[in-house]
Amino acid sequence: MQDTPAIKVTYSATVTVESPYVVHMSANKTGNSTSGNMTVYRFENNIKMPSYLIALAVGNLEETSMGERTSVITEPEKMAEVVDVL
């Protein structure tokens, strides 16, 4: 995929990780399912965007809503520090 603002795409993704890891993407989460110690996360983005804006984060992560359209994603032990700054 060429990395230029002129070329924009929609995308979907399925990401499988071991528990307790969590997955977040620059897309809407459309569901997840767990089987044993594995979790499958599904994402879909219907808004055309350049490839350099596609983001994927996997790890020991926690999400806190900061408003209707905004949230913070960080490690659980850092959440209080991050929220206090905002």
C-alpha positions in Angstrom: 0.0 0.0 0.0 1.5 3.4 -1.0 1.9 5.8 1.9 0.4 9.0 0.6 -2.5 11.2 1.5 -3.8 10.9 -2.0 -4.6 7.2 -1.7 -7.3 6.4 0.9 -8.8 3.1 1.9 -11.4 1.5 4.1 -10.3 -1.7 6.0 -11.3 -4.4 8.4 -9.1 -6.5 10.6 -9.3 -9.6 12.7 -6.5 -9.9 15.4 -6.0 -12.9 17.7 -4.1 -12.5 20.9 -3.4 -14.5 24.1 -5.2 -13.4 27.3 -4.7 -11.1 29.1 -3.6 -8.9 26.1 -6.1 -6.4 24.6 -6.2 -5.0 21.1 -7.2 -1.5 20.0 -7.2 -0.1 16.4 -8.0 3.1 14.6 -11.3 1.5 13.6 -14.6 0.6 15.2 -14.6 -2.6 17.3 -17.3 -4.9 15.8 -16.9 -7.7 18.3 -14.7 -10.1 20.1 -14.8 -13.7 21.2 -12.8 -15.8 23.6 -11.8 -19.4 23.3 -9.5 -20.8 26.0 -6.7 -18.4 26.5 -7.1 -16.7 23.1 -9.3 -13.7 22.2 -10.2 -12.7 18.7 -10.9 -8.9 18.1 -12.7 -7.7 15.0 -12.5 -4.2 13.6 -14.0 -2.3 10.7 -13.3 1.2 9.4 -15.7 2.4 6.7 -14.2 5.9 6.4 -11.6 6.3 3.7 -8.3 7.3 5.2 -4.6 7.3 4.3 -2.6 4.2 5.3 -0.3 6.1 7.6 -3.3 6.7 10.0 -4.0 3.0 10.5 -3.0 2.2 14.1 -2.8 -1.0 16.0 -2.0 -1.4 19.7 -1.7 -4.7 21.6 -0.8 -5.1 25.2 -1.9 -4.8 28.8 -4.2 -1.8 28.0 -7.1 -0.1 29.6 -9.6 2.4 28.0 -11.3 5.3 29.7 -13.9 7.5 28.0 -13.2 11.2 28.1 -16.3 12.3 26.3 -18.8 11.3 23.6 -16.1 10.7 21.0 -12.8 10.6 22.9 -11.1 8.1 25.0 -7.6 7.4 26.5 -5.9 4.1 26.1 -2.9 3.3 28.3 -1.5 0.7 30.7 -3.8 0.4 33.8 -1.1 1.6 36.2 -0.7 4.8 34.2 -4.4 5.7 33.8 -4.8 7.9 36.9 -1.7 9.9 35.9 -2.9 10.4 32.3 -6.4 11.3 33.3 -5.1 13.9 35.8 -3.1 15.6 33.1 -6.1 15.9 30.8 
